[in-house]
Amino acid sequence: MGLISEVLLLPFAPVRGSGWVIGQVLREAERIYYDPATVRAELSRLEEQLEAGEITEEEFDQREDELLDRLETAMRRSAGTDGTAR
């Protein structure tokens, strides 16, 4: 049955391959998004923007909270306690 199903599904190979590629790209984007070094660098840039007067205190607080949430998620992921399967 395995050989027959492979032959029958052969026309769908490009679709399956595209799905795999999309999955790889999403995983890499997520890895970068939750990378603690990236989040810390963004926090540093955010503080610089506040000091330069480019953003308001309210904008800073909102964006800082978002970045700290990302950092917390990154730390949970690295500790393996986020509850998701890898």
Secondary structure, 3 states (H helix, E strand, C coil): CHHHHHHHHHHHHHHHHHHHHHHHHHHHHHHHHCCHHHHHHHHHHHHHHHHCCCCCHHHHHHHHHHHHHHHHHHHHHHHCCCCCCC
